[in-house]
Amino acid sequence: MIDHYWPNGELLYEISPCFSKISVFMFFLVFQVVKGQNVWEKSGKFEGDIILRRSRNVMENSDRYWPNGELPYEIASNFNKSEKSIILSTLEFLANKTCLKPVSPREEHEGSILFTGEPGHGCSSTIGYWRKKNQKIYLDRDFGCLDFGTILHEVLHVLGFWHQHSAKDRDKYIEIVLDNVQKGLEYNFNKATHKTDSFGFDYDYESIMHYSAFAFSRNGRKTIIPKRTVRQGLPMGQRKELSEIDILKINKMYNCTPNVEVADDNAKFYRVKVIRIK
């Protein structure tokens, strides 16, 4: 009987205080999988997974980009062999899609990335190049951070990417439903006050840097609603792969020279082939 279905596919819920903190956390992990929400949205950082510093002009400030497109990195010993393999596979994927070059740190490198499983930070990272050794990307295994999409998302933060939903022009593309946001977490939906640069590309619902529709929901209802028709491609909030515009932006930021063919002028689909600059 159709009247026994939940209206609009919305599951309204509350959690009894009799459950332990561990039980509540496991509930959130399961429910996030059902809704398509991301575990990094629960990291307790700014916008879920960003560790702030005082200087926040990153995407428009070229001295916050990694010099020569090189990403000096190390992987901490608190990861097992399988976890290290996932991190390495993610970096290899990024290198194949862009002209970025993950490398072992050398003496002349003023900054480097350290992937660490140190607990207490969830899935989180800083924004852009800080010119310091061991700039940390936190990937807590108990928080579900060690999957391809989550790692890729955090690496893009370190490359200089903020979340797509915080773009200054976002109100033309999405509606933020603050009534559905957990109390005290509304700041995660603030628009950018710092300088950012879209590099001339459209708002990207498919970006790996976009929030999911249920991000920080307090009641199981959507907190982000698209105002425009989203093409049938990658879902909003996906953590499966880079969108085509993600790739184009990285290559633009780091002065790669990709061949770009616009396959559909209306939908603005792109085919990308990267040419590495010697």
C-alpha atoms as a printed R data frame, in Angstrom:
    type eleno elety resid chain resno      x      y       z
1   ATOM     1    CA   MET     A     1  0.000  0.000   0.000
2   ATOM     2    CA   ILE     A     2  1.565  3.252  -1.149
3   ATOM     3    CA   ASP     A     3  0.264  5.238   1.879
4   ATOM     4    CA   HIS     A     4  2.696  3.253   4.047
5   ATOM     5    CA   TYR     A     5  5.723  4.745   2.273
6   ATOM     6    CA   TRP     A     6  7.598  7.670   3.782
7   ATOM     7    CA   PRO     A     7  6.479 10.886   1.995
8   ATOM     8    CA   ASN     A     8  9.067 12.374  -0.359
9   ATOM     9    CA   GLY     A     9 11.552  9.695   0.672
10  ATOM    10    CA   GLU     A    10 12.305 11.636   3.880
11  ATOM    11    CA   LEU     A    11 13.089  9.594   7.015
12  ATOM    12    CA   LEU     A    12 12.520 11.844  10.030
13  ATOM    13    CA   TYR     A    13 14.447 10.672  13.063
14  ATOM    14    CA   GLU     A    14 15.635 11.402  16.587
15  ATOM    15    CA   ILE     A    15 18.089  9.401  18.688
16  ATOM    16    CA   SER     A    16 17.152  8.371  22.216
17  ATOM    17    CA   PRO     A    17 19.622  9.515  24.917
18  ATOM    18    CA   CYS     A    18 19.792  5.919  26.207
19  ATOM    19    CA   PHE     A    19 22.243  5.012  23.414
20  ATOM    20    CA   SER     A    20 25.979  5.223  24.046
21  ATOM    21    CA   LYS     A    21 28.170  7.642  22.093
22  ATOM    22    CA   ILE     A    22 29.628  4.700  20.145
23  ATOM    23    CA   SER     A    23 26.148  3.492  19.169
24  ATOM    24    CA   VAL     A    24 25.151  6.977  18.035
25  ATOM    25    CA   PHE     A    25 28.330  7.280  15.963
26  ATOM    26    CA   MET     A    26 27.699  3.903  14.267
27  ATOM    27    CA   PHE     A    27 24.120  4.996  13.517
28  ATOM    28    CA   PHE     A    28 25.416  8.125  11.784
29  ATOM    29    CA   LEU     A    29 27.891  6.081   9.701
30  ATOM    30    CA   VAL     A    30 25.148  3.724   8.486
31  ATOM    31    CA   PHE     A    31 22.659  6.530   7.847
32  ATOM    32    CA   GLN     A    32 25.224  8.542   5.917
33  ATOM    33    CA   VAL     A    33 25.722  5.583   3.568
34  ATOM    34    CA   VAL     A    34 21.943  5.358   3.045
35  ATOM    35    CA   LYS     A    35 21.586  9.099   2.393
36  ATOM    36    CA   GLY     A    36 24.762  9.587   0.442
37  ATOM    37    CA   GLN     A    37 26.238 11.815   3.141
38  ATOM    38    CA   ASN     A    38 29.994 11.879   3.673
39  ATOM    39    CA   VAL     A    39 31.835 10.888   6.842
40  ATOM    40    CA   TRP     A    40 34.196 13.876   6.582
41  ATOM    41    CA   GLU     A    41 31.188 16.120   7.219
42  ATOM    42    CA   LYS     A    42 31.341 14.925  10.827
43  ATOM    43    CA   SER     A    43 35.021 15.738  11.468
44  ATOM    44    CA   GLY     A    44 34.239 18.747  13.643
45  ATOM    45    CA   LYS     A    45 36.376 21.120  11.577
46  ATOM    46    CA   PHE     A    46 35.376 24.255   9.684
47  ATOM    47    CA   GLU     A    47 33.055 23.140   6.859
48  ATOM    48    CA   GLY     A    48 33.485 19.589   8.166
49  ATOM    49    CA   ASP     A    49 37.086 18.926   7.214
50  ATOM    50    CA   ILE     A    50 39.069 22.179   6.882
51  ATOM    51    CA   ILE     A    51 41.790 23.220   9.328
52  ATOM    52    CA   LEU     A    52 42.037 26.994   9.145
53  ATOM    53    CA   ARG     A    53 44.993 29.321   9.358
54  ATOM    54    CA   ARG     A    54 44.993 33.122   9.493
55  ATOM    55    CA   SER     A    55 45.826 33.665   5.816
56  ATOM    56    CA   ARG     A    56 42.875 32.267   3.885
57  ATOM    57    CA   ASN     A    57 43.271 33.683   0.362
58  ATOM    58    CA   VAL     A    58 44.197 30.458  -1.329
59  ATOM    59    CA   MET     A    59 42.626 29.723  -4.680
60  ATOM    60    CA   GLU     A    60 43.276 33.208  -6.056
61  ATOM    61    CA   ASN     A    61 46.724 33.499  -4.471
62  ATOM    62    CA   SER     A    62 49.319 31.681  -6.573
63  ATOM    63    CA   ASP     A    63 51.900 31.529  -3.774
64  ATOM    64    CA   ARG     A    64 49.531 29.094  -2.058
65  ATOM    65    CA   TYR     A    65 49.927 26.654  -4.947
66  ATOM    66    CA   TRP     A    66 52.523 23.901  -4.755
67  ATOM    67    CA   PRO     A    67 55.674 25.033  -6.626
68  ATOM    68    CA   ASN     A    68 56.300 23.438 -10.018
69  ATOM    69    CA   GLY     A    69 53.232 21.224  -9.569
70  ATOM    70    CA   GLU     A    70 55.247 18.899  -7.322
71  ATOM    71    CA   LEU     A    71 53.568 17.317  -4.298
72  ATOM    72    CA   PRO     A    72 56.288 16.110  -1.917
73  ATOM    73    CA   TYR     A    73 54.606 13.580   0.366
74  ATOM    74    CA   GLU     A    74 55.230 10.950   3.000
75  ATOM    75    CA   ILE     A    75 52.911  8.336   4.479
76  ATOM    76    CA   ALA     A    76 53.067  7.858   8.252
77  ATOM    77    CA   SER     A    77 53.891  4.479   9.739
78  ATOM    78    CA   ASN     A    78 50.499  4.303  11.490
79  ATOM    79    CA   PHE     A    79 48.917  2.993   8.273
80  ATOM    80    CA   ASN     A    80 48.992 -0.689   7.327
81  ATOM    81    CA   LYS     A    81 50.078 -1.977   3.931
82  ATOM    82    CA   SER     A    82 46.557 -2.014   2.474
83  ATOM    83    CA   GLU     A    83 45.851  1.549   3.635
84  ATOM    84    CA   LYS     A    84 49.123  2.812   2.183
85  ATOM    85    CA   SER     A    85 48.184  1.162  -1.108
86  ATOM    86    CA   ILE     A    86 44.890  3.112  -1.238
87  ATOM    87    CA   ILE     A    87 46.727  6.405  -0.647
88  ATOM    88    CA   LEU     A    88 49.296  5.602  -3.342
89  ATOM    89    CA   SER     A    89 46.575  4.590  -5.814
90  ATOM    90    CA   THR     A    90 44.797  7.900  -5.207
91  ATOM    91    CA   LEU     A    91 47.973  9.887  -5.877
92  ATOM    92    CA   GLU     A    92 48.635  7.847  -9.022
93  ATOM    93    CA   PHE     A    93 45.103  8.583 -10.254
94  ATOM    94    CA   LEU     A    94 45.648 12.317  -9.666
95  ATOM    95    CA   ALA     A    95 48.959 12.248 -11.529
96  ATOM    96    CA   ASN     A    96 47.343 10.492 -14.497
97  ATOM    97    CA   LYS     A    97 44.481 13.016 -14.713
98  ATOM    98    CA   THR     A    98 46.585 16.174 -14.268
99  ATOM    99    CA   CYS     A    99 50.156 17.399 -14.622
100 ATOM   100    CA   LEU     A   100 50.728 17.253 -10.850
101 ATOM   101    CA   LYS     A   101 53.707 15.187  -9.783
102 ATOM   102    CA   PRO     A   102 53.607 13.381  -6.411
103 ATOM   103    CA   VAL     A   103 57.264 12.963  -5.359
104 ATOM   104    CA   SER     A   104 59.395 11.981  -2.382
105 ATOM   105    CA   PRO     A   105 60.524 15.031  -0.345
106 ATOM   106    CA   ARG     A   106 63.920 16.467  -1.245
107 ATOM   107    CA   GLU     A   107 66.117 18.901   0.655
108 ATOM   108    CA   GLU     A   108 65.146 21.817  -1.586
109 ATOM   109    CA   HIS     A   109 61.427 21.354  -0.876
110 ATOM   110    CA   GLU     A   110 60.260 23.966   1.639
111 ATOM   111    CA   GLY     A   111 56.947 22.208   2.160
112 ATOM   112    CA   SER     A   112 55.649 18.642   2.149
113 ATOM   113    CA   ILE     A   113 52.504 16.636   2.870
114 ATOM   114    CA   LEU     A   114 52.211 13.990   5.575
115 ATOM   115    CA   PHE     A   115 49.332 11.513   5.369
116 ATOM   116    CA   THR     A   116 48.638 10.431   8.938
117 ATOM   117    CA   GLY     A   117 46.137  8.170  10.662
118 ATOM   118    CA   GLU     A   118 46.485 10.109  13.906
119 ATOM   119    CA   PRO     A   119 43.112  9.820  15.704
120 ATOM   120    CA   GLY     A   120 40.977 12.711  16.865
121 ATOM   121    CA   HIS     A   121 40.894 14.706  13.627
122 ATOM   122    CA   GLY     A   122 38.512 12.658  11.469
123 ATOM   123    CA   CYS     A   123 39.029 13.243   7.742
124 ATOM   124    CA   SER     A   124 40.553 16.717   7.549
125 ATOM   125    CA   SER     A   125 43.280 18.851   6.024
126 ATOM   126    CA   THR     A   126 44.508 22.389   5.485
127 ATOM   127    CA   ILE     A   127 43.941 24.569   2.408
128 ATOM   128    CA   GLY     A   128 46.734 25.212  -0.066
129 ATOM   129    CA   TYR     A   129 50.521 25.286   0.264
130 ATOM   130    CA   TRP     A   130 51.797 26.415   3.674
131 ATOM   131    CA   ARG     A   131 55.528 26.298   2.963
132 ATOM   132    CA   LYS     A   132 56.138 23.954   5.898
133 ATOM   133    CA   LYS     A   133 57.263 20.372   6.367
134 ATOM   134    CA   ASN     A   134 54.725 17.652   7.126
135 ATOM   135    CA   GLN     A   135 51.555 19.580   6.312
136 ATOM   136    CA   LYS     A   136 49.090 16.988   7.567
137 ATOM   137    CA   ILE     A   137 46.212 15.253   5.866
138 ATOM   138    CA   TYR     A   138 44.356 13.378   8.618
139 ATOM   139    CA   LEU     A   139 42.746 10.075   7.636
140 ATOM   140    CA   ASP     A   140 41.301  8.359  10.703
141 ATOM   141    CA   ARG     A   141 40.517  4.718   9.904
142 ATOM   142    CA   ASP     A   142 37.902  4.569  12.673
143 ATOM   143    CA   PHE     A   143 36.124  7.461  10.995
144 ATOM   144    CA   GLY     A   144 35.920  5.718   7.615
145 ATOM   145    CA   CYS     A   145 38.386  8.082   5.930
146 ATOM   146    CA   LEU     A   146 40.485  5.551   4.049
147 ATOM   147    CA   ASP     A   147 38.620  5.300   0.792
148 ATOM   148    CA   PHE     A   148 39.592  6.654  -2.612
149 ATOM   149    CA   GLY     A   149 37.085  9.509  -2.820
150 ATOM   150    CA   THR     A   150 37.643 10.862   0.682
151 ATOM   151    CA   ILE     A   151 41.423 10.865   0.243
152 ATOM   152    CA   LEU     A   152 41.080 12.598  -3.126
153 ATOM   153    CA   HIS     A   153 38.774 15.222  -1.584
154 ATOM   154    CA   GLU     A   154 41.310 16.033   1.148
155 ATOM   155    CA   VAL     A   155 44.189 16.196  -1.342
156 ATOM   156    CA   LEU     A   156 42.249 18.775  -3.377
157 ATOM   157    CA   HIS     A   157 41.941 20.912  -0.251
158 ATOM   158    CA   VAL     A   158 45.726 20.820   0.088
159 ATOM   159    CA   LEU     A   159 46.013 21.776  -3.592
160 ATOM   160    CA   GLY     A   160 44.028 24.949  -2.851
161 ATOM   161    CA   PHE     A   161 40.353 24.018  -3.262
162 ATOM   162    CA   TRP     A   162 37.566 25.229  -0.976
163 ATOM   163    CA   HIS     A   163 34.156 23.542  -0.996
164 ATOM   164    CA   GLN     A   164 32.063 24.308  -4.066
165 ATOM   165    CA   HIS     A   165 28.948 25.162  -2.042
166 ATOM   166    CA   SER     A   166 30.721 28.117  -0.372
167 ATOM   167    CA   ALA     A   167 31.232 29.967  -3.685
168 ATOM   168    CA   LYS     A   168 30.166 33.613  -3.546
169 ATOM   169    CA   ASP     A   169 27.662 33.125  -6.389
170 ATOM   170    CA   ARG     A   170 26.219 29.902  -4.966
171 ATOM   171    CA   ASP     A   171 22.777 31.447  -4.296
172 ATOM   172    CA   LYS     A   172 22.077 31.351  -8.038
173 ATOM   173    CA   TYR     A   173 22.589 27.587  -8.036
174 ATOM   174    CA   ILE     A   174 21.587 26.154  -4.652
175 ATOM   175    CA   GLU     A   175 19.228 26.858  -1.770
176 ATOM   176    CA   ILE     A   176 20.593 26.356   1.753
177 ATOM   177    CA   VAL     A   177 17.828 25.191   4.122
178 ATOM   178    CA   LEU     A   178 19.174 26.373   7.479
179 ATOM   179    CA   ASP     A   179 16.070 25.140   9.338
180 ATOM   180    CA   ASN     A   180 17.266 21.593   8.627
181 ATOM   181    CA   VAL     A   181 20.877 22.192   9.741
182 ATOM   182    CA   GLN     A   182 22.087 21.004  13.135
183 ATOM   183    CA   LYS     A   183 22.037 23.842  15.637
184 ATOM   184    CA   GLY     A   184 25.426 25.446  16.068
185 ATOM   185    CA   LEU     A   185 26.713 24.140  12.723
186 ATOM   186    CA   GLU     A   186 25.118 26.748  10.471
187 ATOM   187    CA   TYR     A   187 28.538 28.353   9.904
188 ATOM   188    CA   ASN     A   188 29.428 25.417   7.663
189 ATOM   189    CA   PHE     A   189 27.133 26.957   5.034
190 ATOM   190    CA   ASN     A   190 28.572 30.476   5.063
191 ATOM   191    CA   LYS     A   191 29.542 31.937   1.714
192 ATOM   192    CA   ALA     A   192 33.208 32.622   1.066
193 ATOM   193    CA   THR     A   193 34.497 35.940   2.367
194 ATOM   194    CA   HIS     A   194 38.022 35.248   1.137
195 ATOM   195    CA   LYS     A   195 39.126 35.605  -2.479
196 ATOM   196    CA   THR     A   196 38.481 32.561  -4.609
197 ATOM   197    CA   ASP     A   197 38.634 31.967  -8.335
198 ATOM   198    CA   SER     A   198 36.387 29.747 -10.464
199 ATOM   199    CA   PHE     A   199 38.792 30.183 -13.405
200 ATOM   200    CA   GLY     A   200 35.803 30.947 -15.613
201 ATOM   201    CA   PHE     A   201 34.103 27.575 -15.123
202 ATOM   202    CA   ASP     A   202 30.454 27.123 -14.200
203 ATOM   203    CA   TYR     A   203 29.199 26.120 -10.764
204 ATOM   204    CA   ASP     A   204 29.893 22.388 -10.545
205 ATOM   205    CA   TYR     A   205 27.211 20.239  -8.891
206 ATOM   206    CA   GLU     A   206 29.293 17.155  -9.725
207 ATOM   207    CA   SER     A   207 32.510 18.351  -8.093
208 ATOM   208    CA   ILE     A   208 34.180 16.073  -5.585
209 ATOM   209    CA   MET     A   209 34.362 19.260  -3.479
210 ATOM   210    CA   HIS     A   210 30.559 19.731  -3.296
211 ATOM   211    CA   TYR     A   211 28.562 18.986  -0.151
212 ATOM   212    CA   SER     A   212 25.942 16.260  -0.205
213 ATOM   213    CA   ALA     A   213 22.264 17.207  -0.107
214 ATOM   214    CA   PHE     A   214 21.979 16.101   3.539
215 ATOM   215    CA   ALA     A   215 25.180 17.652   4.912
216 ATOM   216    CA   PHE     A   216 24.883 18.399   8.653
217 ATOM   217    CA   SER     A   217 21.161 17.612   8.616
218 ATOM   218    CA   ARG     A   218 19.494 17.544  12.034
219 ATOM   219    CA   ASN     A   219 16.327 15.779  10.929
220 ATOM   220    CA   GLY     A   220 17.055 13.685   7.835
221 ATOM   221    CA   ARG     A   221 15.805 16.398   5.481
222 ATOM   222    CA   LYS     A   222 17.869 18.068   2.786
223 ATOM   223    CA   THR     A   223 20.071 21.020   3.687
224 ATOM   224    CA   ILE     A   224 21.082 21.778   0.081
225 ATOM   225    CA   ILE     A   225 18.601 21.900  -2.804
226 ATOM   226    CA   PRO     A   226 19.748 22.596  -6.396
227 ATOM   227    CA   LYS     A   227 17.953 25.510  -8.089
228 ATOM   228    CA   ARG     A   228 18.826 24.295 -11.564
229 ATOM   229    CA   THR     A   229 18.452 20.995 -13.353
230 ATOM   230    CA   VAL     A   230 21.404 18.773 -12.565
231 ATOM   231    CA   ARG     A   231 22.427 16.675 -15.550
232 ATOM   232    CA   GLN     A   232 22.315 12.905 -15.210
233 ATOM   233    CA   GLY     A   233 25.949 12.338 -14.369
234 ATOM   234    CA   LEU     A   234 27.740 12.227 -11.043
235 ATOM   235    CA   PRO     A   235 25.417 12.876  -8.075
236 ATOM   236    CA   MET     A   236 25.828 16.018  -5.969
237 ATOM   237    CA   GLY     A   237 28.158 15.286  -3.064
238 ATOM   238    CA   GLN     A   238 29.758 12.294  -4.786
239 ATOM   239    CA   ARG     A   239 33.115 11.002  -3.582
240 ATOM   240    CA   LYS     A   240 33.802  8.586  -6.426
241 ATOM   241    CA   GLU     A   241 35.979 10.599  -8.816
242 ATOM   242    CA   LEU     A   242 37.026 14.026 -10.019
243 ATOM   243    CA   SER     A   243 34.435 15.786 -12.127
244 ATOM   244    CA   GLU     A   244 35.528 17.016 -15.534
245 ATOM   245    CA   ILE     A   245 35.519 20.595 -14.215
246 ATOM   246    CA   ASP     A   246 37.601 19.544 -11.180
247 ATOM   247    CA   ILE     A   247 40.261 18.315 -13.602
248 ATOM   248    CA   LEU     A   248 40.090 21.472 -15.698
249 ATOM   249    CA   LYS     A   249 40.441 23.679 -12.617
250 ATOM   250    CA   ILE     A   250 43.483 21.787 -11.327
251 ATOM   251    CA   ASN     A   251 45.168 22.050 -14.701
252 ATOM   252    CA   LYS     A   252 44.345 25.759 -14.894
253 ATOM   253    CA   MET     A   253 45.678 26.419 -11.386
254 ATOM   254    CA   TYR     A   254 48.922 24.613 -12.042
255 ATOM   255    CA   ASN     A   255 49.501 25.883 -15.592
256 ATOM   256    CA   CYS     A   256 48.991 22.586 -17.354
257 ATOM   257    CA   THR     A   257 47.943 22.755 -20.995
258 ATOM   258    CA   PRO     A   258 45.066 20.299 -21.476
259 ATOM   259    CA   ASN     A   259 43.346 19.866 -24.823
260 ATOM   260    CA   VAL     A   260 39.670 20.557 -24.098
261 ATOM   261    CA   GLU     A   261 36.819 19.737 -26.452
262 ATOM   262    CA   VAL     A   262 33.335 20.993 -25.588
263 ATOM   263    CA   ALA     A   263 31.072 18.088 -26.485
264 ATOM   264    CA   ASP     A   264 27.779 19.865 -25.773
265 ATOM   265    CA   ASP     A   265 27.525 23.661 -25.683
266 ATOM   266    CA   ASN     A   266 24.366 23.646 -23.573
267 ATOM   267    CA   ALA     A   267 25.305 21.064 -20.961
268 ATOM   268    CA   LYS     A   268 28.968 22.088 -21.144
269 ATOM   269    CA   PHE     A   269 30.394 18.597 -21.102
270 ATOM   270    CA   TYR     A   270 34.160 18.402 -21.498
271 ATOM   271    CA   ARG     A   271 36.617 15.862 -22.783
272 ATOM   272    CA   VAL     A   272 40.059 16.361 -21.319
273 ATOM   273    CA   LYS     A   273 43.471 15.215 -22.448
274 ATOM   274    CA   VAL     A   274 46.425 16.409 -20.377
275 ATOM   275    CA   ILE     A   275 49.679 17.468 -22.019
276 ATOM   276    CA   ARG     A   276 52.514 17.582 -19.515
277 ATOM   277    CA   ILE     A   277 54.803 20.611 -19.633
278 ATOM   278    CA   LYS     A   278 58.419 19.524 -19.660
